[in-house]
Amino acid sequence: MSRPGEAALPAIRHARSRLEAEGPLQCRHRVWLKSAPRLNLRDEVAVFRREMADILAALELGDLEAVGHIRRSHISMSFSRMRGYPEPPAGKGPSA
């Protein structure tokens, strides 16, 4: 028996591969990794779970336009959250 939303997995994989090929997702990953030492990981995991639940719900409805809007809004919110975290002390963090 298949799990809920399993039929949407091919569409998710296709959309993700397009994003990775076009660059924005790679940029987000780099920014996230650079900011990781300053993040509240528990909060970030909760936000990621909400994002995935929202995307899955949109895919189950077949609303790919909504998937794009959800992704854009979560990317924007992640940059806002990262700007709110304090800078690491000089000589600390991945860019040191």
N, C-alpha and C positions, 0 to 999 in steps of 0.2 A: 504494500500500500504506500502510495506516495505521500510526502509531507505537504502541508499547505504551502503554496507558493512555489513548489518545485518546478512547475511548468514554466515559471518566469525566469528560471536560472539561465537559460540560453540568451535571453534578451539582456539580462544583467551582464553576463560575460561579454557579449558583443558591445554593449554601451561602454563598459569599462575599457575594453581593448581600444575602442575609438578614442576615448579620453586619454589613455596612456600614449597613444600614437600622436595625438595632437598637442601634448605637453602640459595642459593645465593641471592634470592630476599629479604628474611628476613634480611640478613646481610645488604643489601643496604638500606632497610628501617631504620634499627637502626642507621646506619652511617648518613643517611640523617636527621633523627630526631635530632640526637646529634648536627649536623651542622646547623640546621634550624635557630637559632638566628643570625648566621653570613651571611646567604644567601641573595642574592638579589631576593626576591620572584617573582617580575615581570619577571625577566629574566628566573628564573627556571620554571615558568608556561609556558612561551613561548617555552622553550626547550622541556618541557613535551608534549605540544601540537604538536610540530614538530615530536617528537618520535612516538606519537600515530598515526599521519597522515602517517608517513613512514611505520609503522607496518600494518596499515589498507590497504595501497596500496599493500604491499607485499602479504597480506592475500587474497586480491581480485584477485591477479594473481595466487594464490595457491602456492606461493613460500615460504614454511615454512623454508627452509634453509636461505633465505634472512631475515626472521623474527629473526632468531637466531643471524645473523650477526648484524642486526640493534640493537638488545637488548645489545649485547656485546659492540658495539661501544658506545652506549649511557651510559652504566654503566661506561665504561672507561672514557668517557668525564666528567661524573658527579664527579668522584673521582678527576680528574684533576682540575675541577672548585672548588671543596671543598678545595683542597690543596692551591688554590690561595686566598681564603678568609682569612682575619686576624683572629688570635686566639682571643677568648673573654678575657677580663681582668680577672685576678685571682679572684675567688669567684663569678663569673658570669656564667650563662649558666646552662644546665641541669646536668652536672657532678659535680657541686659544692655542 
